[in-house]
Amino acid sequence: MIDIAVIGSGPAGLSAAINARVRNKNVVIFGNKIDTSALFRAKKVDNHLGFFDINGKEMFDIFLRHIQKFEIPIKTGRVTQILPLKDFFAINFENEIFNAKTIVLAVGSKKSKKLDGEEKFIGSGVSYCATCDGMFYKNKSVVVIADNLEAESDVKFLSEICKDVKYIPSYQVNSNFSQNVEILNFKPKKILGDKNVEAVETSEKEIPCNGVFILQEFILPSNIIFGLEMQNNFVKIDRACKTNLSGIFAAGDCSGWPLQLSKAIGEGQIAAQSAARFIDSK
C-alpha cells in the first residue's frame, strides 16, 4: 500500500514526492516521460529564486538528483483511472492496479479544449482507456483520436476485437495496422448522438461509429476521477490544496493560474504536507 501516490512527474509532482518522503511517507511517482514537460524544453529559466542562467533540462537534472537521493521510484506511463474505495484508492496505471491511501494530482494542464459532445457522452460511448472499455465494443465500429505514438498499441488491440477502427492521429503514423484499421488525416470537430455516441463529425465528413476512444498524453483530471470538482478546466482546491474529494489533493498547473514554476513547487509542498496530515489523522 502506497501512502501518497503522486500523479505527475513535473515540478509540482517532484516537489510533492520530496516533501512526502521528508514526512516519512511511502511515495511513488506515476507520470509521463520527463522530456514531455514544458519546463524540460525551456531554453532559459530566470524566474525561480536561486536559479538563473539555466535551461529546463539542466534544472530537471538537479530535480532528479534530489529524487534519486531519496530513492523515490518513478513509474513512467499513463494513469487512466483512479477509483475511490472505502479506505484507499485504486490506481489503474498501464493496466496494472496500485493501491494508495492518498493521491496528489500534479498532472499539469493543456490548452486544448474538449471536443463538442465529449463531456456529454462520457460513459455512453466516449472512453479514455482502450484496455478498460474495449470489450464493450466487440464486433462494433469505433473511432480512435490520438496525439501520441503510444496510442498505437491500443489501436492494434481494438482492431483485434472491433469490427472496424477509424484512426485519427494528430502526428505522423509510420506503423502498419490490420486491414480493418483506416487512418484518416481529418480534424475531429464534434461527437454526435442522442443517448449514446452515433458518429464523429470531422473536417471532411461524418463518421458513423458506436464508440470514441480519445487517447492523449494529457487527460483532464475529472476524466480520471469521477466526481472531482473542476473550475474552468482546472481542479478546484483550497489553500491546503484539498479537492472536494477526501484524500485527494492537487498541485501545480492543473490547479490553475499562474502557470509558473515557483507556484507549482510551492503547491507540491503544500499538497504533500496536507496528504501526510490526512494520513496521520486516521
KANOR-V759490 format. One record per run of one state. SS is the DSSP state (2 for helix, 1 for strand, 0 for the rest). FROM is the first residue (numbers start at 0). LEN is the number of residues. If there is no record, write none. Layout:
# KANOR-V759490
ss=SS from=FROM len=LEN
ss=SS from=FROM len=LEN
This chain:
# KANOR-V759490
ss=0 from=0 len=1
ss=1 from=1 len=6
ss=0 from=7 len=3
ss=2 from=10 len=12
ss=0 from=22 len=4
ss=1 from=26 len=5
ss=0 from=31 len=2
ss=2 from=33 len=3
ss=0 from=36 len=8
ss=1 from=44 len=1
ss=0 from=45 len=2
ss=1 from=47 len=1
ss=0 from=48 len=2
ss=1 from=50 len=1
ss=0 from=51 len=2
ss=1 from=53 len=1
ss=0 from=54 len=1
ss=2 from=55 len=14
ss=0 from=69 len=3
ss=1 from=72 len=4
ss=0 from=76 len=2
ss=1 from=78 len=6
ss=0 from=84 len=4
ss=1 from=88 len=5
ss=0 from=93 len=2
ss=1 from=95 len=10
ss=0 from=105 len=10
ss=1 from=115 len=1
ss=0 from=116 len=5
ss=1 from=121 len=1
ss=0 from=122 len=3
ss=1 from=125 len=2
ss=0 from=127 len=2
ss=2 from=129 len=8
ss=0 from=137 len=3
ss=1 from=140 len=6
ss=0 from=146 len=2
ss=2 from=148 len=13
ss=0 from=161 len=2
ss=1 from=163 len=6
ss=0 from=169 len=11
ss=1 from=180 len=3
ss=0 from=183 len=4
ss=1 from=187 len=6
ss=0 from=193 len=3
ss=1 from=196 len=6
ss=0 from=202 len=3
ss=1 from=205 len=3
ss=0 from=208 len=2
ss=1 from=210 len=5
ss=0 from=215 len=5
ss=2 from=220 len=4
ss=0 from=224 len=5
ss=1 from=229 len=2
ss=0 from=231 len=2
ss=1 from=233 len=2
ss=0 from=235 len=6
ss=1 from=241 len=1
ss=0 from=242 len=5
ss=1 from=247 len=3
ss=0 from=250 len=1
ss=2 from=251 len=4
ss=0 from=255 len=5
ss=2 from=260 len=20
ss=0 from=280 len=2
